[in-house]
Amino acid sequence: MKAVQGTNIDVIYLDFAKAFDKVPHHRLLQKVKSHGVNSKIWNWIRAWLTNRNQRVCIKGKSSTWAEVLSGVPQGSVLGPVLFLIYINDLEEGIENWILKFADDSKIFSRIQDTDDRLRLQSTVGPEPVA
């Protein structure tokens, strides 16, 4: 989008709560495959995501181990990339510009009148109150 002096821009900031934790592995792997990732790399990603277990330890007491079926490991380089692959179709049906980085997204548009403002607001939720 080319900046025009004196043009109003409205921005909607999205931050998905616990986004990295909620990505189901089976859906993520389907999306990775649909992007044409070859089988050798796909198998490496699958192996990296699967067969993970976790438990909670509090004050010396531990829960039983449970298999991890969702989430991408945080603090890794691959985690944000996999998350972006998972949400890459977020903008389908949105007529405005969208910028994504990991679990933070911004939807923005030039605003020249009330109709522009209402159109932007209606892209991310229920009908706005005029």
Backbone as ProteinMPNN parsed JSONL, in Angstrom:
{"seq_chain_A": "MKAVQGTNIDVIYLDFAKAFDKVPHHRLLQKVKSHGVNSKIWNWIRAWLTNRNQRVCIKGKSSTWAEVLSGVPQGSVLGPVLFLIYINDLEEGIENWILKFADDSKIFSRIQDTDDRLRLQSTVGPEPVA", "coords_chain_A": {"N_chain_A": [[0.849, -1.166, 0.0], [0.655, 2.113, -0.923], [1.774, 4.964, 0.73], [-0.111, 7.844, 1.33], [-0.024, 11.201, 1.836], [-1.943, 12.674, 4.375], [-3.922, 10.786, 4.322], [-6.151, 8.739, 6.085], [-5.552, 5.894, 8.057], [-6.825, 2.962, 9.355], [-6.23, 0.45, 11.776], [-6.496, -2.911, 12.727], [-5.542, -4.85, 15.335], [-4.559, -8.131, 15.857], [-4.115, -10.738, 18.128], [-3.538, -13.908, 18.691], [-4.679, -15.879, 21.305], [-2.67, -18.022, 23.152], [-1.782, -19.201, 20.811], [0.304, -20.733, 19.567], [0.174, -23.04, 21.034], [-2.191, -24.233, 20.314], [-2.289, -25.33, 17.771], [-3.29, -27.958, 15.855], [-1.521, -30.917, 15.267], [-2.065, -32.803, 13.151], [-3.625, -31.339, 11.283], [-1.866, -29.243, 10.706], [0.24, -30.655, 9.494], [-1.087, -31.549, 7.204], [-1.492, -29.102, 5.897], [1.157, -28.297, 5.498], [1.991, -30.275, 3.718], [0.269, -29.677, 1.592], [1.438, -27.423, 0.612], [3.405, -28.294, -0.992], [5.685, -29.34, 0.135], [8.369, -31.518, 0.116], [8.509, -35.131, 0.554], [10.638, -36.033, 2.193], [11.411, -33.807, 3.778], [8.902, -33.248, 4.88], [8.471, -35.588, 6.383], [10.526, -35.253, 8.231], [9.627, -32.95, 9.59], [7.225, -33.98, 10.632], [8.257, -35.963, 12.342], [9.564, -34.31, 14.134], [7.445, -33.015, 15.365], [5.818, -35.039, 16.446], [5.365, -37.769, 18.818], [5.907, -36.569, 21.247], [5.915, -35.901, 24.69], [4.495, -34.698, 27.733], [4.489, -33.398, 31.098], [3.282, -32.064, 34.192], [4.907, -30.435, 36.812], [4.719, -29.582, 40.13], [5.8, -28.187, 43.061], [7.332, -30.481, 43.705], [5.62, -32.573, 43.111], [4.37, -34.596, 40.504], [2.465, -34.81, 37.51], [0.92, -37.417, 35.513], [2.507, -38.599, 32.515], [1.601, -37.202, 29.36], [0.596, -37.451, 25.96], [1.522, -35.077, 23.502], [-0.542, -33.483, 21.36], [-0.969, -31.232, 19.944], [0.231, -27.974, 19.002], [3.138, -25.975, 18.352], [6.586, -26.163, 18.876], [7.864, -23.635, 20.905], [10.256, -20.959, 20.819], [11.846, -21.881, 18.908], [13.23, -21.77, 15.579], [11.792, -22.884, 13.524], [9.196, -23.083, 14.553], [7.614, -20.526, 14.444], [7.51, -20.341, 11.624], [6.092, -22.646, 10.881], [3.7, -22.029, 12.162], [2.886, -19.789, 10.684], [2.466, -21.039, 8.213], [0.283, -22.545, 8.959], [-1.7, -20.582, 9.434], [-1.853, -19.28, 7.016], [-3.971, -18.923, 5.254], [-5.595, -17.125, 6.433], [-6.353, -14.608, 5.495], [-8.219, -15.066, 3.521], [-11.143, -14.014, 2.002], [-11.009, -11.55, 3.171], [-10.936, -8.21, 2.353], [-9.116, -6.267, 2.817], [-5.759, -5.052, 3.567], [-3.354, -7.223, 5.028], [-0.997, -7.998, 7.506], [1.23, -10.403, 8.738], [2.928, -11.849, 11.436], [4.232, -14.44, 13.032], [2.17, -15.084, 15.754], [0.91, -12.653, 15.71], [-1.126, -10.392, 14.027], [-2.052, -7.865, 11.67], [-4.694, -6.056, 10.38], [-5.424, -3.745, 7.961], [-6.615, -0.626, 6.533], [-7.261, 2.021, 4.182], [-9.081, 4.832, 5.219], [-11.692, 6.723, 4.297], [-14.246, 7.515, 4.712], [-17.28, 6.948, 6.661], [-18.395, 4.575, 5.72], [-16.131, 3.145, 4.812], [-14.881, 2.67, 7.277], [-16.815, 1.065, 8.573], [-16.842, -1.106, 6.824], [-14.24, -2.149, 7.14], [-14.33, -2.878, 9.872], [-16.286, -4.845, 9.797], [-15.0, -6.984, 8.673], [-13.77, -8.522, 10.58], [-15.46, -9.355, 12.57], [-18.699, -9.292, 14.244], [-21.449, -7.314, 12.932], [-20.666, -3.891, 13.073], [-21.524, -1.346, 15.447], [-23.131, 1.523, 14.462]], "CA_chain_A": [[0.0, 0.0, 0.0], [1.437, 3.342, -1.037], [1.358, 5.976, 1.691], [-0.543, 9.114, 0.765], [-0.077, 12.176, 2.928], [-3.282, 13.115, 4.719], [-4.86, 9.66, 4.274], [-6.342, 8.049, 7.358], [-5.417, 4.432, 8.035], [-7.251, 2.278, 10.571], [-5.568, -0.84, 11.924], [-7.039, -3.847, 13.718], [-4.466, -5.723, 15.802], [-5.007, -9.444, 16.314], [-3.112, -11.545, 18.825], [-4.211, -15.147, 19.033], [-4.343, -16.354, 22.648], [-2.059, -19.36, 23.209], [-1.865, -19.667, 19.424], [1.274, -21.785, 19.263], [-0.224, -24.254, 21.747], [-3.463, -24.763, 19.824], [-2.192, -25.816, 16.396], [-3.338, -29.428, 15.827], [-0.452, -31.461, 14.423], [-2.549, -33.449, 11.923], [-4.013, -30.292, 10.322], [-0.646, -28.546, 10.299], [0.965, -31.501, 8.549], [-1.833, -31.502, 5.95], [-1.208, -27.817, 5.243], [2.558, -28.328, 5.05], [2.021, -31.115, 2.514], [-0.431, -28.98, 0.504], [2.338, -26.391, 0.092], [4.374, -28.929, -1.867], [6.904, -29.747, 0.848], [8.665, -32.893, -0.305], [8.264, -36.137, 1.59], [11.752, -36.131, 3.138], [11.278, -32.695, 4.741], [7.635, -33.45, 5.577], [8.707, -36.631, 7.396], [11.36, -34.663, 9.282], [8.742, -32.084, 10.394], [6.318, -34.873, 11.367], [9.018, -36.575, 13.436], [9.87, -33.247, 15.095], [6.217, -32.661, 16.08], [5.131, -36.168, 17.072], [6.02, -38.542, 19.881], [6.301, -35.677, 22.337], [5.136, -36.089, 25.908], [4.716, -33.654, 28.731], [3.836, -33.536, 32.393], [3.35, -30.86, 35.014], [5.531, -30.647, 38.124], [4.494, -28.474, 41.056], [6.244, -28.469, 44.424], [7.814, -31.85, 43.841], [4.6, -33.535, 42.671], [4.293, -34.64, 39.051], [1.32, -35.471, 36.883], [1.327, -38.494, 34.611], [2.91, -38.138, 31.193], [0.529, -37.163, 28.358], [1.075, -37.174, 24.61], [1.237, -33.732, 22.994], [-1.176, -33.635, 20.053], [-1.081, -29.935, 19.279], [1.222, -26.973, 19.357], [4.453, -25.971, 17.728], [7.561, -25.798, 19.906], [8.238, -22.222, 20.942], [11.67, -20.721, 21.007], [12.551, -22.476, 17.773], [13.116, -21.027, 14.326], [10.763, -23.53, 12.724], [7.873, -22.88, 15.154], [6.865, -19.436, 13.803], [7.3, -20.644, 10.205], [4.989, -23.6, 10.826], [2.472, -21.33, 12.532], [2.478, -18.984, 9.529], [1.878, -21.964, 7.237], [-1.029, -22.942, 9.467], [-2.682, -19.496, 9.32], [-1.612, -18.522, 5.787], [-5.225, -18.633, 4.567], [-6.359, -16.231, 7.298], [-6.887, -13.451, 4.777], [-9.248, -15.407, 2.54], [-12.399, -13.316, 2.25], [-10.757, -10.211, 3.709], [-10.611, -7.333, 1.237], [-8.145, -5.275, 3.27], [-4.384, -5.526, 3.67], [-3.066, -7.934, 6.273], [0.402, -8.32, 7.779], [1.296, -11.459, 9.747], [4.213, -12.309, 11.961], [3.954, -15.429, 14.087], [0.77, -15.038, 16.171], [0.432, -11.271, 15.657], [-1.557, -9.985, 12.695], [-2.65, -6.536, 11.57], [-5.533, -5.822, 9.215], [-5.513, -2.297, 7.859], [-7.255, -0.105, 5.342], [-7.464, 3.466, 4.076], [-10.414, 5.212, 5.668], [-12.067, 8.035, 3.78], [-15.582, 7.864, 5.201], [-17.854, 5.997, 7.615], [-18.575, 3.279, 5.055], [-14.831, 2.46, 4.857], [-14.662, 2.215, 8.656], [-17.73, -0.046, 8.832], [-16.4, -2.236, 6.003], [-13.07, -2.725, 7.811], [-14.742, -3.524, 11.12], [-17.113, -6.023, 9.534], [-14.168, -8.094, 8.214], [-13.212, -9.31, 11.683], [-16.403, -9.687, 13.628], [-20.113, -9.008, 13.979], [-21.729, -5.989, 12.399], [-20.34, -2.828, 14.014], [-22.575, -0.409, 15.833], [-22.842, 2.808, 13.804]], "C_chain_A": [[0.892, 1.225, 0.0], [0.885, 4.373, -0.054], [1.008, 7.264, 0.961], [-0.709, 10.088, 1.919], [-1.512, 12.644, 3.124], [-4.332, 12.016, 4.666], [-4.93, 9.008, 5.647], [-6.226, 6.547, 7.141], [-5.908, 3.916, 9.385], [-6.614, 0.9, 10.578], [-6.279, -1.642, 13.002], [-5.908, -4.801, 14.065], [-5.077, -7.014, 16.333], [-3.844, -10.155, 16.994], [-3.831, -12.793, 19.31], [-3.743, -15.644, 20.401], [-3.829, -17.788, 22.581], [-2.016, -20.015, 21.826], [-0.929, -20.826, 19.133], [0.876, -23.111, 19.909], [-1.412, -24.96, 21.105], [-3.426, -25.307, 18.407], [-2.215, -27.348, 16.396], [-2.327, -29.985, 14.82], [-0.97, -32.042, 13.115], [-2.967, -32.413, 10.882], [-2.792, -29.541, 9.811], [0.111, -29.367, 9.258], [0.251, -31.579, 7.195], [-1.522, -30.218, 5.183], [0.23, -27.771, 4.73], [2.653, -29.131, 3.749], [1.366, -30.397, 1.338], [0.399, -27.85, -0.097], [3.463, -26.987, -0.751], [5.683, -29.297, -1.192], [7.162, -31.212, 0.531], [8.619, -33.858, 0.876], [9.395, -36.233, 2.613], [11.655, -35.029, 4.205], [9.995, -32.843, 5.547], [7.791, -34.501, 6.679], [9.56, -36.106, 8.543], [10.516, -33.776, 10.191], [7.793, -32.935, 11.226], [7.03, -35.502, 12.559], [9.322, -35.557, 14.529], [8.651, -32.904, 15.952], [5.635, -33.81, 16.895], [6.01, -36.865, 18.109], [6.605, -37.644, 20.958], [5.363, -35.927, 23.514], [5.451, -34.953, 26.868], [4.023, -34.017, 30.04], [4.04, -32.241, 33.156], [3.959, -31.234, 36.358], [5.317, -29.389, 38.96], [4.882, -28.931, 42.452], [6.6, -29.932, 44.636], [6.819, -32.921, 43.436], [4.473, -33.444, 41.156], [3.02, -35.328, 38.588], [1.839, -36.649, 36.058], [1.7, -37.883, 33.261], [1.722, -38.205, 30.249], [1.133, -36.832, 27.004], [0.649, -35.775, 24.18], [0.719, -33.885, 21.567], [-1.302, -32.323, 19.291], [0.032, -29.022, 19.76], [2.496, -27.114, 18.547], [5.441, -25.507, 18.783], [7.979, -24.331, 19.797], [9.729, -22.089, 21.218], [12.512, -21.341, 19.911], [12.414, -21.559, 16.565], [11.954, -21.586, 13.513], [9.348, -23.276, 13.253], [7.081, -21.759, 14.501], [6.587, -19.687, 12.319], [6.124, -21.612, 10.057], [3.671, -22.936, 11.188], [1.98, -20.477, 11.371], [1.895, -19.855, 8.419], [0.464, -22.331, 7.667], [-2.077, -21.847, 9.258], [-2.593, -18.753, 7.991], [-2.885, -18.207, 5.018], [-6.134, -17.723, 5.386], [-7.03, -15.115, 6.508], [-7.92, -13.787, 3.708], [-10.561, -14.749, 2.933], [-12.227, -11.933, 2.835], [-10.27, -9.334, 2.562], [-9.556, -6.298, 1.591], [-6.747, -5.878, 3.275], [-4.199, -6.214, 5.011], [-1.57, -8.216, 6.341], [0.416, -9.342, 8.898], [2.739, -11.684, 10.153], [3.915, -13.181, 13.164], [2.481, -15.315, 14.466], [0.206, -13.628, 16.228], [0.082, -10.917, 14.219], [-2.162, -8.593, 12.774], [-3.442, -6.486, 10.272], [-5.701, -4.315, 9.127], [-6.089, -1.862, 6.522], [-7.251, 1.419, 5.371], [-8.899, 3.767, 4.475], [-10.701, 6.631, 5.171], [-13.433, 8.47, 4.275], [-16.077, 6.761, 6.141], [-18.045, 4.617, 6.986], [-17.278, 2.472, 5.055], [-14.572, 1.888, 6.244], [-15.535, 1.0, 8.964], [-17.313, -1.289, 8.057], [-15.193, -2.927, 6.647], [-13.485, -3.477, 9.066], [-15.537, -4.795, 10.871], [-16.278, -7.212, 9.044], [-13.722, -8.995, 9.344], [-14.216, -9.641, 12.769], [-17.828, -9.376, 13.24], [-20.268, -7.581, 13.442], [-21.422, -4.918, 13.459], [-21.556, -1.955, 14.309], [-22.202, 0.942, 15.231], [-22.855, 3.966, 14.787]], "O_chain_A": [[1.785, 1.35, 0.838], [-0.32, 4.622, -0.011], [1.744, 7.715, 0.083], [-1.451, 9.824, 2.865], [-2.209, 12.968, 2.162], [-5.506, 12.27, 4.933], [-3.908, 8.758, 6.287], [-6.739, 6.004, 6.162], [-5.459, 4.38, 10.433], [-6.472, 0.26, 9.536], [-6.621, -1.115, 14.06], [-5.377, -5.484, 13.19], [-5.994, -6.991, 17.154], [-2.724, -10.164, 16.483], [-4.64, -12.732, 20.236], [-2.544, -15.811, 20.625], [-4.485, -18.663, 22.015], [-2.192, -21.226, 21.693], [-1.337, -21.806, 18.51], [1.202, -24.18, 19.393], [-1.619, -26.153, 21.327], [-4.467, -25.713, 17.889], [-1.273, -27.977, 16.878], [-2.293, -29.565, 13.663], [-0.375, -31.801, 12.064], [-2.685, -32.598, 9.698], [-2.696, -29.238, 8.622], [0.569, -28.825, 8.252], [0.904, -31.666, 6.156], [-1.313, -30.245, 3.97], [0.484, -27.257, 3.641], [3.315, -28.713, 2.799], [1.847, -30.493, 0.21], [0.1, -27.373, -1.191], [4.369, -26.271, -1.176], [6.683, -29.54, -1.867], [6.269, -32.049, 0.666], [8.681, -33.453, 2.037], [9.134, -36.491, 3.789], [11.803, -35.301, 5.397], [9.985, -32.598, 6.753], [7.291, -34.314, 7.789], [9.342, -36.47, 9.698], [10.657, -33.826, 11.413], [7.575, -32.646, 12.403], [6.475, -35.569, 13.656], [9.336, -35.896, 15.713], [8.793, -32.546, 17.122], [5.017, -33.574, 17.933], [7.203, -36.592, 18.248], [7.668, -37.928, 21.51], [4.164, -36.137, 23.335], [6.518, -34.341, 26.82], [3.101, -34.832, 30.075], [4.885, -31.423, 32.793], [3.572, -32.231, 36.968], [5.682, -28.284, 38.557], [4.366, -29.925, 42.963], [6.21, -30.539, 45.633], [7.176, -34.099, 43.427], [4.468, -32.35, 40.591], [2.56, -36.297, 39.192], [3.047, -36.845, 35.927], [1.258, -36.786, 32.919], [0.924, -39.14, 30.315], [2.065, -36.034, 26.907], [-0.468, -35.346, 24.469], [1.434, -34.351, 20.68], [-1.696, -32.312, 18.125], [0.677, -29.267, 20.779], [2.878, -28.203, 18.119], [5.164, -24.554, 19.511], [8.39, -23.86, 18.736], [10.365, -22.985, 21.773], [13.742, -21.33, 19.976], [11.563, -20.669, 16.549], [11.216, -20.829, 12.883], [8.397, -23.258, 12.472], [5.967, -22.003, 14.037], [5.54, -19.287, 11.811], [5.259, -21.416, 9.203], [2.637, -23.24, 10.593], [0.78, -20.442, 11.098], [0.937, -19.456, 7.756], [-0.442, -22.418, 6.839], [-3.226, -22.152, 8.937], [-3.2, -17.692, 7.846], [-2.878, -17.294, 4.193], [-7.312, -17.569, 5.066], [-8.154, -14.721, 6.819], [-8.445, -12.885, 3.055], [-11.033, -14.906, 4.059], [-13.209, -11.206, 2.985], [-9.304, -9.675, 1.879], [-9.144, -5.524, 0.727], [-6.574, -7.069, 3.017], [-4.814, -5.833, 6.007], [-0.958, -8.623, 5.354], [-0.291, -9.188, 9.894], [3.646, -11.706, 9.32], [3.408, -12.711, 14.183], [1.617, -15.436, 13.597], [-0.889, -13.433, 16.755], [0.886, -11.113, 13.307], [-2.71, -8.193, 13.801], [-2.934, -6.828, 9.204], [-6.079, -3.674, 10.108], [-6.064, -2.594, 5.533], [-7.239, 2.033, 6.438], [-9.82, 3.038, 4.108], [-10.047, 7.595, 5.567], [-13.749, 9.66, 4.263], [-15.382, 5.773, 6.382], [-17.873, 3.601, 7.659], [-17.302, 1.26, 5.27], [-14.101, 0.758, 6.378], [-15.064, 0.022, 9.545], [-17.417, -2.404, 8.569], [-15.135, -4.155, 6.692], [-13.034, -4.599, 9.295], [-15.462, -5.732, 11.666], [-16.782, -8.334, 9.001], [-13.327, -10.134, 9.095], [-13.829, -10.172, 13.81], [-18.142, -9.215, 12.06], [-19.345, -6.769, 13.496], [-21.864, -5.028, 14.602], [-22.484, -1.854, 13.506], [-21.101, 1.448, 15.453], [-22.631, 5.111, 14.394]]}, "name": "protein", "num_of_chains": 1, "seq": "MKAVQGTNIDVIYLDFAKAFDKVPHHRLLQKVKSHGVNSKIWNWIRAWLTNRNQRVCIKGKSSTWAEVLSGVPQGSVLGPVLFLIYINDLEEGIENWILKFADDSKIFSRIQDTDDRLRLQSTVGPEPVA"}
